Each structure stands twice: as structure tokens, then as C-alpha cells.
Amino acid sequence: MSSPTGPASGLPVRMPRPRQPGRHRRPEPLAAPAGAPALVLAVPGPPSAATRSLTEEVVSIARSELPGLDARIGYLDGDDTEFPTLTSVLAHAAEERTARYEQARAAGSEAKAPDGPVAVVVPLLAGPDSALLRRLRQAVMDSRVAADLTDALGPHPLLAEALHVRLSEAGLARADRARLFTVATAADGIILASVGGEEAVQAAGITGMLLAARLAVPVMAAALDQEGSIAAIAEQLRSSGSQQLALAPYLIGPEIDPALLSAAAEEAECSAAEPLGPYPAIGKLALAKYTTALGIAPPQPQGAPVR
């Protein structure tokens, strides 16, 4: 039995571990600097309860990676009631920062006047979409708030990993090439479906090469918003020997009507995986865009090794 002063005689005493020296020492956890700008996740497409659930999960992942992070959600097509618009979210963040400064001054603190960006706006887009990015820039300008707008999340190895996972969940790819088993429905050719025109197709193609290395099958990108693009890529894959195709949406979800994905799969006469959604990599990549913009970037998130 232990006493108020410690364990009874003869019982082992657990001592704190000494800090591990050298290059293998575990790094100190990173936290958001005091007064850091907000991370505002900019959500394209018509808002809905499903979209809100997805984006809240992405924001939760980012917060878990960086304690103290001020993370908010702004909808490009919000209504400023249930779904706040990006413009109003930025304006509110600016008002809050000014109010904090004025309260500190009123309390006698020698607070420094706020400067620099109020927020870093990170588009919830896997790849570039010039039309959506133009609208996001306009929304930032309309807010009259100093805010930085980052690029889309991809291309990145973590997105190839996420695509692989979604395909395996749909039974369209092996979860692990190193294991000696087969998937009867595994595809031998992948159509990587993007939105945003030719620029988006090129960017998706970079992630597609990484996915092809993971799956050891051909992967080709096509545009959902270009008529005939999906069918043309499907025909190209079949003419090169692929017989069982699969559609992999290079999309997070809110940026496109789900009916377009169903129509594209029907056009290509193949099965489709789910969009990337709130896969953990999405939150990590959004945070990496934020920290890089502020110059406080931790090591960039890396994709899992190809097996």
C-alpha cells in the first residue's frame, strides 16, 4: 500500500524518461503562435448538411495537428444564416482581431497594433479550378480584409494515397500490393476524374502518375466538365489493353454535383469510387498550406510508401 508521500517500501518508483539526445529526439509539438491569423477553409459548391459535416471534420483534423489553431469555415455560395459566406467570415475575423487589440489597450496592456493578414484562405479543392479560384479571389477582395489565398491542395503524394484507399474501399483496387491475394473486381485501368478544365487535368495527371505507381495499372486523367473527355479517356485505356475500368474522382466532394459522377461512370461503362471526402490527408494538406503561407511550416506531410 502506498503512503501520502509515495509508494510503499519495496515497490518500484517510475521515474520520468530523460529526453532522448541527438537527431532521433522526438520534436517538440508545434502550436499556433499567439495572435496568428485564422485558417479559413473556403468551401465551393452549394452548401448542405453533408458538406458541413465533411468540412467540420477536415477542420477538426487540422486543429488536432496544430493546437491553438483558429480555424473557420466560409462557404463560397453561403447564405449568411445557416452557412456563413467567405466574405462575412473574413470580415468577422477582422472585427474580432480589432476588438481584442482595443480591449488589451483599454486594460492598460502595451499591445502591439495588429498587422499582417487577418486570415489565410485555403480552398477546399484537390486541384486547380480557375473559375472557382477567381470567385474566391473576388470574395476575399469584397471582404476588404487583408487575407492570403493559397493554391489548391494538390497535386501531392497524400492525394494518391487517398485515391488508392477510396478505390480499395469500393473493391476496385488491392489495398496492399505486397499481400498475396487478389480482388476479383480490381480495375486494370483508372480514369482520374477532375473538374477545372485542361489545367486541372494536367495537375491531376501528376497525382495520377503516383497512383499508377501504387497500383501498377495505367491511370489517365479526364475532365468531368468537358463534354466527351471521360468517354475519350475510357476508349483510350481500352484500346491499350485495359478491360475493367474504374472511375476515381479527384475531388473532395462539395465542388461538384454527385449526379455528374454517376453520369460519368455510366458514360465510361465502369464502376466509380467515392470522392476523397474528409480523408485525414485533406486536413493535413490544408494545414500545410496555412503554415507554409505564414512561414511556420512543420515538415510537409508525406505520403505512405508504395508497397
Backbone bond lengths (Angstrom), bond angles and torsions (degrees), N, CA, C in turn:
res aa  C-N    CA-C-N  psi(-1)  N-CA   C-N-CA  omega(-1)  CA-C   N-CA-C  phi
1 M - - - 1.471 - - 1.521 109.10 -
2 S 1.271 116.09 140.51 1.459 119.67 -179.37 1.515 110.04 -88.40
3 S 1.332 115.34 158.77 1.453 123.09 177.62 1.506 109.60 -107.19
4 P 1.376 118.08 170.30 1.463 119.40 179.07 1.507 113.62 -60.40
5 T 1.324 116.37 -19.85 1.470 119.13 -177.40 1.511 112.92 -96.37
6 G 1.351 117.50 -3.87 1.463 119.22 178.80 1.492 111.13 150.58
7 P 1.345 117.99 -173.38 1.455 121.58 -177.84 1.507 111.32 -70.75
8 A 1.320 115.25 154.51 1.458 119.64 178.73 1.514 110.72 -62.91
9 S 1.324 115.37 155.67 1.452 121.56 -178.42 1.522 109.85 -56.45
10 G 1.302 115.22 137.71 1.454 120.42 178.32 1.498 114.63 95.79
11 L 1.357 118.45 -15.50 1.461 120.95 178.19 1.519 110.00 -87.81
12 P 1.322 117.05 143.16 1.477 118.56 -179.47 1.512 111.45 -66.69
13 V 1.304 115.22 145.76 1.462 122.26 178.26 1.516 108.12 -106.87
14 R 1.347 116.73 122.36 1.463 120.47 179.15 1.521 109.42 -80.00
15 M 1.301 115.89 119.64 1.463 121.47 179.96 1.528 109.36 -99.50
16 P 1.314 117.59 148.60 1.470 119.65 177.46 1.509 111.11 -63.99
17 R 1.333 114.35 142.24 1.460 118.88 178.87 1.522 110.77 -69.31
18 P 1.336 116.71 137.35 1.465 117.35 173.72 1.514 110.26 -69.86
19 R 1.312 115.94 152.66 1.465 119.58 178.00 1.507 109.67 -63.55
20 Q 1.303 117.11 133.79 1.453 122.33 -178.36 1.525 108.99 -72.93
21 P 1.340 117.13 124.02 1.467 118.52 -178.22 1.514 111.96 -79.61
22 G 1.322 115.19 169.57 1.452 120.90 171.16 1.509 114.60 80.96
23 R 1.329 114.60 -169.43 1.459 120.57 -171.99 1.516 112.77 -73.31
24 H 1.333 118.73 -13.61 1.458 120.90 179.25 1.524 112.25 -90.59
25 R 1.330 116.52 3.28 1.457 119.03 179.41 1.523 109.99 -63.64
26 R 1.306 116.39 137.40 1.464 120.46 179.71 1.527 109.34 -66.20
27 P 1.342 119.45 128.98 1.465 120.70 -177.76 1.519 111.64 -67.00
28 E 1.321 114.78 149.93 1.448 119.63 175.66 1.528 109.22 -65.05
29 P 1.336 118.15 140.39 1.472 119.35 -179.65 1.520 111.34 -64.23
30 L 1.321 115.15 138.21 1.465 121.12 179.29 1.514 109.51 -83.00
31 A 1.320 116.46 140.46 1.465 121.52 176.44 1.515 108.07 -129.22
32 A 1.320 116.19 154.92 1.468 120.24 179.25 1.527 109.69 -65.28
33 P 1.336 118.38 133.29 1.458 120.32 177.59 1.524 111.25 -62.44
34 A 1.329 116.40 149.47 1.468 120.54 177.87 1.524 109.39 -60.16
35 G 1.323 116.35 133.35 1.456 120.75 178.72 1.514 114.73 75.26
36 A 1.343 117.45 13.53 1.473 120.06 -179.40 1.519 110.41 -66.02
37 P 1.335 117.66 150.15 1.463 120.22 176.55 1.523 111.68 -58.24
38 A 1.308 115.59 157.69 1.463 120.71 176.54 1.524 110.13 -75.30
39 L 1.305 115.71 148.44 1.462 121.01 167.54 1.528 106.00 -92.43
40 V 1.319 116.08 118.72 1.467 120.51 179.32 1.524 108.07 -111.49
41 L 1.325 115.36 113.68 1.457 121.06 178.54 1.520 108.10 -82.09
42 A 1.330 116.35 115.37 1.464 121.85 -177.47 1.523 109.55 -91.50
43 V 1.333 115.46 117.91 1.460 121.43 -172.11 1.526 110.26 -104.48
44 P 1.337 119.06 118.45 1.471 121.41 177.63 1.520 110.79 -82.78
45 G 1.302 115.50 170.14 1.468 120.94 173.89 1.514 113.39 81.37
46 P 1.328 116.16 166.11 1.467 120.81 179.12 1.523 110.68 -63.39
47 P 1.337 118.94 128.86 1.466 120.38 -179.53 1.519 111.94 -72.93
48 S 1.324 114.42 152.96 1.461 121.09 178.98 1.513 108.08 -157.08
49 A 1.332 116.07 172.14 1.462 120.07 177.84 1.532 110.49 -62.13
50 A 1.333 117.26 -38.30 1.462 120.62 179.24 1.521 111.14 -66.14
51 T 1.343 115.83 -40.77 1.459 120.02 177.69 1.517 110.77 -63.17
52 R 1.331 116.71 -43.23 1.465 120.23 179.87 1.529 110.81 -62.07
53 S 1.331 117.17 -42.42 1.459 120.28 178.74 1.524 111.22 -61.30
54 L 1.325 116.22 -43.47 1.466 121.17 179.44 1.526 110.90 -61.78
55 T 1.338 117.07 -49.87 1.460 120.63 -175.59 1.520 111.84 -68.48
56 E 1.323 117.39 -34.87 1.467 119.69 177.40 1.526 110.75 -65.02
57 E 1.329 116.54 -34.83 1.459 119.67 177.44 1.526 110.94 -69.08
58 V 1.328 116.97 -39.33 1.470 120.57 177.28 1.527 109.86 -62.42
59 V 1.325 116.94 -44.82 1.465 121.25 179.21 1.527 110.56 -63.43
60 S 1.328 117.35 -39.01 1.462 121.14 178.81 1.525 111.07 -61.62
61 I 1.320 116.68 -39.64 1.473 120.92 177.70 1.518 109.84 -63.25
62 A 1.334 117.31 -45.03 1.464 120.84 179.64 1.528 110.97 -61.65
63 R 1.318 117.40 -42.99 1.474 120.68 179.59 1.532 111.42 -63.50
64 S 1.324 116.49 -37.97 1.461 119.54 -179.67 1.522 111.61 -66.98
65 E 1.332 116.70 -26.83 1.460 121.46 179.67 1.531 112.14 -82.45
66 L 1.330 117.66 -24.00 1.465 121.40 -177.37 1.533 108.99 -138.38
67 P 1.328 117.57 89.47 1.465 120.28 180.00 1.533 111.60 -55.55
68 G 1.312 114.71 141.41 1.461 120.03 -179.88 1.512 114.24 86.08
69 L 1.334 117.13 0.69 1.466 120.50 -178.66 1.525 110.65 -67.61
70 D 1.326 116.11 131.15 1.467 122.16 171.93 1.524 107.17 -90.95
71 A 1.320 116.43 98.33 1.466 121.24 -176.32 1.522 109.81 -114.68
72 R 1.335 116.14 133.91 1.457 122.55 -177.18 1.523 109.44 -133.98
73 I 1.328 115.36 166.78 1.468 121.65 -178.76 1.520 108.97 -124.11
74 G 1.341 116.48 128.08 1.456 122.06 175.87 1.514 109.91 -125.35
75 Y 1.325 116.42 131.08 1.470 121.32 -177.00 1.528 110.27 -97.63
76 L 1.312 115.36 129.91 1.463 119.72 179.79 1.521 110.95 -62.66
77 D 1.328 117.05 -34.83 1.468 122.27 179.21 1.528 110.57 -115.42
78 G 1.335 116.27 39.35 1.456 121.03 -179.78 1.517 112.48 -73.27
79 D 1.350 115.07 175.10 1.467 120.28 -177.73 1.528 112.46 -119.74
80 D 1.349 116.56 3.06 1.464 122.49 -179.96 1.523 113.43 60.14
81 T 1.319 117.79 19.69 1.464 121.28 170.49 1.528 107.12 -121.18
82 E 1.318 115.97 -82.10 1.468 119.31 178.02 1.523 111.76 -78.47
83 F 1.329 116.82 -32.52 1.462 121.95 -177.26 1.530 108.97 -124.25
84 P 1.348 118.47 100.23 1.470 120.80 -176.78 1.519 112.23 -65.73
85 T 1.319 115.79 138.75 1.459 120.45 178.45 1.529 110.14 -73.41
86 L 1.314 115.38 156.74 1.461 120.71 177.32 1.528 110.62 -57.53
87 T 1.332 117.06 -42.17 1.460 121.03 -178.98 1.524 111.51 -60.25
88 S 1.332 117.02 -45.29 1.459 119.71 -177.79 1.529 111.67 -70.87
89 V 1.335 117.92 -34.40 1.461 121.19 178.21 1.533 110.02 -63.83
90 L 1.319 116.29 -42.18 1.471 119.74 178.63 1.529 111.00 -65.85
91 A 1.324 116.47 -43.55 1.464 119.91 179.44 1.528 111.05 -61.56
92 H 1.320 116.43 -40.64 1.469 120.94 -179.80 1.526 110.54 -66.22
93 A 1.337 117.15 -39.80 1.465 120.78 178.47 1.528 110.49 -62.49
94 A 1.338 116.88 -39.40 1.466 120.63 178.21 1.527 111.31 -66.13
95 E 1.327 116.69 -42.12 1.465 120.53 178.81 1.528 111.18 -62.40
96 E 1.323 116.60 -41.45 1.459 120.54 179.93 1.526 111.14 -64.79
97 R 1.321 117.33 -40.56 1.459 119.48 -179.90 1.524 110.70 -64.90
98 T 1.333 117.27 -42.45 1.466 120.81 178.01 1.527 111.09 -63.49
99 A 1.339 116.29 -41.20 1.468 120.49 -179.62 1.525 111.07 -63.92
100 R 1.328 117.62 -39.69 1.473 120.56 179.21 1.520 110.48 -63.48
101 Y 1.318 116.19 -41.33 1.467 120.52 179.56 1.535 110.65 -64.52
102 E 1.330 116.70 -44.85 1.462 119.92 -178.95 1.526 111.75 -66.14
103 Q 1.334 117.27 -36.68 1.468 120.43 176.82 1.519 110.90 -65.42
104 A 1.321 116.94 -40.44 1.462 120.44 178.94 1.525 110.88 -64.28
105 R 1.322 116.60 -41.31 1.472 120.31 178.82 1.528 110.28 -65.98
106 A 1.327 116.06 -40.50 1.466 119.36 179.98 1.517 111.63 -65.82
107 A 1.333 116.81 -28.20 1.462 120.97 178.67 1.524 112.60 -83.33
108 G 1.313 116.93 2.83 1.460 121.17 178.23 1.504 114.89 88.87
109 S 1.315 117.81 6.43 1.458 121.19 179.42 1.523 110.21 -77.84
110 E 1.320 115.56 144.67 1.465 120.18 176.41 1.524 109.29 -87.54
111 A 1.317 115.33 57.87 1.465 120.65 -178.36 1.519 110.64 -69.27
112 K 1.326 114.46 142.01 1.457 120.11 177.82 1.519 109.27 -79.66
113 A 1.309 116.14 137.41 1.463 120.15 178.47 1.527 109.27 -59.37
114 P 1.324 117.82 134.32 1.468 119.63 -177.66 1.521 111.59 -64.88
115 D 1.315 114.97 139.25 1.464 120.00 175.18 1.522 108.03 -143.18
116 G 1.304 115.91 176.79 1.451 119.66 -177.25 1.515 111.22 78.38
117 P 1.338 116.98 -178.11 1.469 120.43 -176.55 1.520 112.26 -67.26
118 V 1.311 115.20 143.94 1.465 121.07 174.70 1.522 109.67 -75.20
119 A 1.308 116.40 -32.87 1.465 120.59 -175.14 1.522 110.39 -151.99
120 V 1.323 114.39 158.77 1.458 122.53 168.98 1.522 106.28 -113.54
121 V 1.327 116.04 118.35 1.462 121.80 -177.34 1.526 108.97 -93.93
122 V 1.322 115.88 120.91 1.460 121.46 -178.68 1.529 108.62 -113.18
123 P 1.342 118.34 114.84 1.473 119.89 179.64 1.527 111.53 -68.13
124 L 1.318 116.45 136.07 1.463 121.31 176.12 1.530 107.87 -83.53
125 L 1.321 115.27 69.69 1.461 122.78 -177.41 1.519 108.63 -135.36
126 A 1.327 116.80 132.33 1.457 119.93 177.81 1.521 111.13 -70.59
127 G 1.332 116.57 -36.19 1.453 120.97 -178.83 1.510 111.26 -138.53
128 P 1.331 117.88 172.33 1.460 121.62 -176.83 1.523 112.49 -66.80
129 D 1.317 115.22 138.88 1.460 122.41 174.45 1.525 105.31 -139.09
130 S 1.325 116.85 99.46 1.469 120.56 -170.61 1.516 112.68 -59.39
131 A 1.328 117.92 -36.65 1.465 119.80 -179.64 1.524 110.94 -65.87
132 L 1.331 117.12 -45.54 1.462 120.31 178.93 1.521 111.48 -67.31
133 L 1.322 117.30 -39.44 1.465 120.08 -179.96 1.522 111.32 -65.93
134 R 1.332 117.54 -34.63 1.476 120.19 175.69 1.531 109.70 -63.30
135 R 1.319 116.88 -42.49 1.472 120.38 179.11 1.531 111.11 -65.21
136 L 1.325 116.65 -37.38 1.462 120.09 178.08 1.530 110.77 -65.57
137 R 1.331 116.29 -43.33 1.471 119.21 177.71 1.524 110.79 -60.71
138 Q 1.337 116.46 -40.40 1.460 119.93 179.98 1.525 110.54 -65.48
139 A 1.327 116.90 -40.39 1.462 120.32 178.84 1.520 111.52 -63.12
140 V 1.333 116.94 -38.87 1.467 120.45 176.82 1.522 110.24 -64.79
141 M 1.336 116.96 -42.27 1.467 120.73 178.86 1.528 110.93 -64.42
142 D 1.327 116.65 -39.96 1.464 120.58 -178.90 1.523 112.03 -65.45
143 S 1.320 117.50 -25.89 1.466 120.52 -179.69 1.534 111.91 -73.39
144 R 1.341 116.80 -19.05 1.470 123.04 -176.31 1.529 111.29 56.78
145 V 1.302 115.11 34.81 1.464 122.25 -179.71 1.520 108.55 -117.27
146 A 1.334 116.02 141.49 1.463 120.13 175.87 1.521 108.70 -73.65
147 A 1.314 116.89 108.15 1.467 121.43 -178.16 1.519 109.32 -144.11
148 D 1.320 115.57 143.48 1.459 121.44 176.58 1.527 109.15 -94.81
149 L 1.327 116.10 138.18 1.459 122.13 176.76 1.516 108.61 -110.92
150 T 1.336 117.41 122.83 1.461 120.82 -178.73 1.529 110.92 -89.32
151 D 1.326 115.13 175.37 1.459 121.37 173.88 1.532 109.77 -77.21
152 A 1.317 115.88 175.86 1.461 121.45 173.93 1.528 110.05 -64.40
153 L 1.314 117.10 169.28 1.466 121.53 -173.53 1.524 113.10 -72.81
154 G 1.320 117.83 -30.25 1.460 119.91 -176.12 1.512 112.36 -111.17
155 P 1.346 114.69 176.89 1.472 128.13 3.24 1.525 112.21 -76.57
156 H 1.346 115.38 153.26 1.462 120.56 -179.20 1.526 108.90 -163.72
157 P 1.356 117.34 146.60 1.474 119.79 178.54 1.523 113.47 -57.75
158 L 1.342 117.82 -32.03 1.459 119.55 179.86 1.527 111.91 -65.21
159 L 1.322 117.25 -27.98 1.460 119.43 177.34 1.529 110.77 -73.51
160 A 1.330 116.54 -33.50 1.474 119.38 173.77 1.521 109.81 -63.62
161 E 1.322 116.29 -40.94 1.467 120.59 176.37 1.529 110.99 -60.84
162 A 1.340 116.26 -44.26 1.468 120.64 -179.45 1.525 110.83 -63.69
163 L 1.326 117.42 -41.82 1.465 120.73 177.57 1.525 111.07 -61.59
164 H 1.329 116.10 -42.05 1.466 121.06 177.98 1.528 110.12 -59.16
165 V 1.325 116.70 -45.06 1.466 120.79 -179.46 1.528 110.79 -62.40
166 R 1.344 116.64 -45.85 1.467 119.11 -179.01 1.540 111.08 -63.37
167 L 1.317 117.49 -38.61 1.466 120.40 177.81 1.530 111.01 -65.55
168 S 1.323 116.27 -41.35 1.467 119.01 -179.90 1.520 110.93 -68.33
169 E 1.341 117.22 -35.59 1.462 120.12 177.17 1.526 111.65 -62.49
170 A 1.331 116.25 -31.70 1.463 120.98 179.47 1.526 112.20 -86.66
171 G 1.337 117.03 2.12 1.457 120.47 -179.08 1.512 113.21 74.36
172 L 1.344 116.60 22.83 1.461 120.79 -175.99 1.517 113.01 -106.23
173 A 1.332 117.29 0.44 1.466 121.53 178.78 1.517 108.40 -157.16
174 R 1.321 116.41 154.26 1.454 120.86 172.74 1.520 108.59 -67.48
175 A 1.331 115.29 142.15 1.459 118.95 176.26 1.515 111.21 -72.61
176 D 1.339 117.42 -27.74 1.458 121.04 -175.18 1.519 108.71 -151.73
177 R 1.320 117.14 117.17 1.460 120.79 -178.37 1.519 112.69 -66.98
178 A 1.347 116.17 -22.16 1.460 118.88 -175.13 1.521 112.63 -75.82
179 R 1.328 118.80 -19.10 1.453 121.82 -178.68 1.529 110.22 -86.06
180 L 1.281 115.59 141.67 1.469 119.94 -174.38 1.514 110.82 -89.51
181 F 1.298 116.36 71.66 1.457 120.58 172.84 1.513 108.11 -146.24
182 T 1.318 116.34 163.06 1.453 120.72 -178.72 1.521 110.11 -117.50
183 V 1.307 114.52 158.04 1.459 121.17 173.00 1.519 105.98 -116.30
184 A 1.322 116.37 116.24 1.466 120.42 -172.84 1.523 111.75 -59.63
185 T 1.340 116.76 -31.58 1.461 120.04 -176.90 1.526 112.87 -95.93
186 A 1.346 118.07 5.96 1.466 120.41 -176.72 1.523 110.68 -59.41
187 A 1.326 115.28 136.83 1.460 120.67 -178.69 1.524 110.84 -79.78
188 D 1.325 115.59 149.77 1.466 119.99 174.64 1.527 111.43 -110.24
189 G 1.320 116.06 14.88 1.464 122.51 174.88 1.516 108.74 -164.87
190 I 1.330 117.43 133.64 1.466 121.71 -174.20 1.526 110.18 -118.89
191 I 1.332 116.02 129.33 1.472 122.00 171.58 1.527 106.89 -97.58
192 L 1.315 116.11 116.99 1.462 121.88 -179.82 1.525 107.57 -92.68
193 A 1.332 116.55 106.93 1.466 121.63 -171.74 1.524 110.91 -92.95
194 S 1.331 116.53 121.73 1.458 122.07 -179.25 1.529 109.99 -123.35
195 V 1.322 115.58 170.96 1.468 121.63 171.02 1.523 108.07 -130.03
196 G 1.332 115.55 148.00 1.461 119.52 -179.63 1.509 113.29 123.19
197 G 1.329 117.09 11.96 1.461 119.70 175.75 1.517 113.56 78.49
198 E 1.330 115.73 -160.07 1.456 122.02 -172.73 1.530 112.69 -63.79
199 E 1.338 116.92 -37.59 1.471 119.85 178.72 1.525 110.49 -60.54
200 A 1.323 116.24 -42.00 1.461 120.57 179.51 1.526 111.20 -66.81
201 V 1.326 117.14 -38.07 1.462 120.80 178.88 1.535 110.01 -62.74
202 Q 1.329 116.91 -43.30 1.465 120.12 179.75 1.521 111.44 -63.35
203 A 1.339 116.17 -43.07 1.466 119.74 179.16 1.520 110.66 -65.98
204 A 1.338 116.87 -41.15 1.467 120.33 177.64 1.525 110.68 -62.95
205 G 1.333 116.45 -32.82 1.459 119.96 179.62 1.514 113.10 -61.90
206 I 1.346 116.97 -31.22 1.471 120.27 178.11 1.522 109.79 -66.52
207 T 1.345 115.92 -48.11 1.464 119.37 176.06 1.531 110.37 -64.46
208 G 1.342 116.31 -33.41 1.459 120.47 178.70 1.519 112.38 -61.08
209 M 1.344 117.70 -36.88 1.467 120.46 177.96 1.529 110.55 -63.94
210 L 1.336 115.90 -38.64 1.464 120.32 178.15 1.528 110.57 -67.09
211 L 1.335 116.23 -38.77 1.462 120.43 178.10 1.525 110.32 -66.95
212 A 1.325 117.06 -40.44 1.465 120.72 178.92 1.527 111.02 -61.10
213 A 1.333 116.27 -36.80 1.467 119.99 178.10 1.521 111.29 -66.74
214 R 1.328 116.33 -34.17 1.470 120.52 179.08 1.529 111.63 -71.71
215 L 1.342 116.69 -39.68 1.464 121.27 -172.76 1.523 114.12 -96.19
216 A 1.327 116.09 -17.72 1.469 121.27 -175.99 1.528 111.66 59.58
217 V 1.343 116.03 37.34 1.466 122.16 173.18 1.523 107.46 -136.95
218 P 1.338 118.42 157.10 1.460 119.75 179.63 1.529 112.12 -67.36
219 V 1.319 115.03 140.18 1.467 122.48 177.77 1.522 107.73 -129.61
220 M 1.344 117.17 127.92 1.461 121.36 178.92 1.523 109.63 -131.49
221 A 1.329 115.92 138.75 1.462 121.06 -177.73 1.519 111.00 -90.04
222 A 1.342 115.53 147.46 1.470 122.33 178.05 1.520 108.26 -144.45
223 A 1.337 115.35 160.37 1.467 120.95 -176.35 1.527 110.21 -102.75
224 L 1.323 115.50 123.23 1.467 120.11 176.16 1.524 111.50 -67.60
225 D 1.332 116.41 -27.04 1.465 120.21 -176.15 1.522 112.73 -97.86
226 Q 1.319 117.74 17.15 1.464 122.14 173.58 1.532 107.76 -122.19
227 E 1.320 115.86 118.61 1.459 120.63 -175.73 1.526 111.25 -59.01
228 G 1.314 115.78 130.19 1.461 121.54 176.73 1.515 114.85 85.12
229 S 1.350 118.80 -8.04 1.462 120.98 -175.98 1.526 111.64 -65.61
230 I 1.332 117.00 -44.80 1.459 120.57 -178.53 1.528 110.68 -63.92
231 A 1.331 117.13 -46.37 1.463 121.15 -179.23 1.525 111.11 -62.71
232 A 1.340 116.69 -39.69 1.468 120.37 -178.71 1.527 111.07 -64.65
233 I 1.330 117.28 -42.18 1.462 120.31 179.83 1.532 110.14 -69.48
234 A 1.331 116.92 -37.19 1.461 119.65 176.97 1.529 110.81 -60.92
235 E 1.329 116.40 -43.68 1.463 120.86 179.01 1.524 110.67 -64.50
236 Q 1.340 116.75 -39.71 1.465 120.74 179.61 1.530 111.24 -63.88
237 L 1.316 117.08 -42.28 1.465 120.28 178.54 1.534 110.90 -65.39
238 R 1.324 117.00 -42.10 1.474 119.94 -179.06 1.529 111.03 -67.51
239 S 1.321 116.54 -37.06 1.464 119.30 179.81 1.525 111.97 -69.13
240 S 1.350 116.59 -20.68 1.466 119.70 178.41 1.521 112.48 -93.50
241 G 1.351 116.74 3.49 1.458 119.77 172.82 1.510 115.91 117.83
242 S 1.322 118.92 -11.14 1.468 120.61 178.78 1.529 109.10 -74.37
243 Q 1.326 115.92 133.45 1.464 120.24 -178.05 1.525 113.01 -112.27
244 Q 1.311 116.23 -30.18 1.461 120.83 -177.67 1.526 108.82 -118.04
245 L 1.318 116.72 100.16 1.462 121.75 -175.11 1.527 111.46 -93.19
246 A 1.323 114.76 162.10 1.465 121.82 174.12 1.518 108.18 -142.50
247 L 1.320 115.74 145.69 1.461 122.40 177.79 1.527 108.25 -100.14
248 A 1.330 116.67 122.96 1.463 122.16 178.73 1.525 108.52 -114.02
249 P 1.334 118.88 108.15 1.472 120.48 -179.20 1.527 111.66 -69.04
250 Y 1.320 115.57 117.62 1.472 121.06 173.91 1.522 107.20 -85.77
251 L 1.321 114.95 60.40 1.461 123.24 -172.20 1.517 108.54 -143.45
252 I 1.318 116.33 150.42 1.460 120.17 175.46 1.522 110.25 -84.04
253 G 1.337 117.00 -36.45 1.459 120.21 175.17 1.505 115.34 143.40
254 P 1.333 118.76 -55.47 1.472 119.22 -174.56 1.519 114.40 -66.83
255 E 1.333 117.56 -19.47 1.462 119.54 -171.78 1.523 114.07 -78.23
256 I 1.340 118.51 -2.96 1.461 119.34 -176.43 1.533 110.78 -147.79
257 D 1.308 114.54 150.77 1.464 121.11 175.54 1.535 108.61 -70.37
258 P 1.337 118.49 124.93 1.476 120.31 179.97 1.523 113.26 -55.75
259 A 1.335 117.38 -25.57 1.466 119.50 179.69 1.524 111.40 -63.38
260 L 1.330 117.34 -30.05 1.460 120.50 178.48 1.523 111.11 -65.82
261 L 1.325 116.88 -36.45 1.458 119.85 177.95 1.523 110.92 -66.15
262 S 1.314 116.22 -43.06 1.472 120.24 178.68 1.519 110.82 -62.27
263 A 1.333 115.81 -41.87 1.465 120.04 179.60 1.524 111.09 -65.67
264 A 1.345 116.59 -38.22 1.463 120.49 -179.94 1.521 111.07 -66.70
265 A 1.335 117.02 -41.20 1.464 120.25 178.12 1.525 110.78 -63.83
266 E 1.325 115.58 -38.81 1.463 119.67 178.02 1.522 110.68 -66.47
267 E 1.333 115.76 -39.99 1.472 120.32 179.32 1.524 110.99 -62.70
268 A 1.340 116.11 -39.46 1.465 120.46 -178.75 1.517 112.28 -85.43
269 E 1.352 116.67 -4.82 1.462 122.67 -178.61 1.524 111.40 54.67
270 C 1.354 114.67 53.21 1.461 119.31 -179.56 1.520 110.03 -149.96
271 S 1.316 116.05 170.09 1.460 122.07 176.23 1.523 109.52 -83.34
272 A 1.342 115.58 162.18 1.458 120.60 -178.06 1.517 110.69 -131.21
273 A 1.328 115.68 145.30 1.456 121.73 172.28 1.519 109.15 -84.93
274 E 1.323 116.30 171.86 1.454 121.23 176.27 1.527 110.15 -79.27
275 P 1.347 118.32 156.08 1.468 120.21 172.08 1.527 111.24 -59.28
276 L 1.320 116.81 168.58 1.460 121.68 -176.13 1.518 112.43 -61.55
277 G 1.346 117.39 -38.80 1.457 121.09 177.04 1.520 112.62 59.46
278 P 1.344 116.95 -149.52 1.465 119.79 -176.41 1.529 112.90 -86.47
279 Y 1.323 117.39 41.51 1.463 120.16 175.17 1.529 108.30 -57.02
280 P 1.344 119.18 140.16 1.472 120.37 -175.13 1.522 114.99 -50.85
281 A 1.339 116.92 -33.14 1.462 119.54 -179.15 1.519 111.99 -61.42
282 I 1.338 118.53 -29.16 1.456 121.03 -178.04 1.527 110.10 -63.69
283 G 1.333 117.26 -46.48 1.458 120.59 177.47 1.515 112.14 -63.54
284 K 1.324 116.92 -39.57 1.464 120.57 -179.72 1.530 111.57 -67.00
285 L 1.329 116.59 -39.56 1.461 119.95 179.40 1.528 111.24 -69.85
286 A 1.341 117.34 -37.85 1.467 120.10 176.09 1.528 110.12 -61.32
287 L 1.324 116.83 -42.11 1.461 120.63 178.55 1.525 110.90 -66.08
288 A 1.342 117.09 -39.35 1.460 120.22 178.94 1.523 111.21 -62.49
289 K 1.344 117.84 -38.11 1.469 120.50 175.79 1.527 110.43 -61.83
290 Y 1.334 115.72 -41.78 1.467 121.42 -179.21 1.531 111.46 -64.85
291 T 1.338 117.17 -51.63 1.451 119.84 -176.38 1.531 111.68 -67.04
292 T 1.321 117.00 -34.14 1.463 119.88 176.83 1.525 111.01 -65.29
293 A 1.324 117.02 -40.94 1.462 120.82 178.70 1.522 111.83 -62.00
294 L 1.341 116.46 -31.49 1.463 120.67 -178.75 1.523 113.32 -92.83
295 G 1.319 116.60 -6.15 1.456 119.46 -178.90 1.512 113.18 74.15
296 I 1.332 117.91 24.36 1.465 121.41 177.38 1.517 109.26 -119.80
297 A 1.316 115.33 30.81 1.461 119.67 -170.18 1.513 112.06 -67.91
298 P 1.339 117.00 126.74 1.464 120.73 167.85 1.516 108.07 -74.11
299 P 1.338 119.15 177.76 1.468 119.62 175.16 1.521 110.71 -53.15
300 Q 1.318 115.89 136.04 1.460 120.66 -178.17 1.521 110.17 -61.90
301 P 1.362 117.78 140.55 1.465 119.41 177.98 1.510 110.77 -62.84
302 Q 1.319 115.41 135.14 1.460 120.94 -177.40 1.513 110.43 -107.34
303 G 1.318 115.57 148.21 1.451 119.89 175.99 1.522 111.05 -75.26
304 A 1.303 115.37 158.82 1.460 119.59 176.62 1.521 109.23 -68.00
305 P 1.327 118.74 147.07 1.460 120.23 -178.47 1.531 111.18 -65.10
306 V 1.315 114.80 149.61 1.471 120.82 176.63 1.505 108.12 -69.87
307 R 1.332 116.10 132.33 1.463 119.55 -177.62 1.515 110.55 -102.50
